[in-house]
Every structure is written in C-alpha cells, then in structure tokens.
C-alpha cells in the first residue's frame, strides 16, 4: 500500500513539474511577443522622429531663404527645390507617423502570485 502511495505521489510530482515547465515556457513566449511589439513600436517612433526632424530642417531653410529673398537676394531656384523637398518629406512624415506611441494599449499577460516560480523566491 505504501509503495502504491509513493508511486502516486511521484506521478503527481512529475505531472506538476511538467505543467510548471509548460506554463513557464508559455509565459516566456508571451513576454517575447510583447517585447517584439514594443521593439516594433519604438522603431516606428524613431522613424517618425527622424522624418519630423528632416521636415523641420527644410521648413527652417525655406523660412530663411524667404527672408533672404525679401532682402533682395536671388534664391528662387533653391527655394523651389526646398519647397519640393518639403512636400516629399511631409509625405514621408505622414507615412511614418505612429498612431499611439504609448505602451498602454499592448495586451500584457496577467501574472498571478501562483504562477511565480517559487524556487526563485526562496533563493
């Protein structure tokens, strides 16, 4: 009888260890997915910021050239080129825009106290 009881306990322990490992792997995959989403969001935000900076630089040059032009300088050709560039960069900026850079909209997996690896807590 004792032997049967021991086998039953060992079997339960093996099942519990297996379930624990599967849960841990599942949680790892979920967090990897979240990290990938965050990385993608940050990359898009970086592209958006770079496009915005280029656009602001061109607009500042247009403003400066406009002021020079009013002062009697002949810069119409450069001004026309920069205005064309502004349109192109404005389009790039619009395409690179990130809808919502916050991370609050990401679906994060719920973690309960039971799912925490107790071995890590004890050491």
Protein Blocks (a to p, Z undefined) as FASTA:
>chain_A
ZZmmmmmmmmmmmmmmmmmmmmmmmmmmmmmmmmmmmmmmmmmmmmmmmmmmmmmmmmmm
mmmmmmmmmnopacklmmmmmmmmmmmmmmmmmmmpcfblcfklpccddddfklpcfklm
mZZ
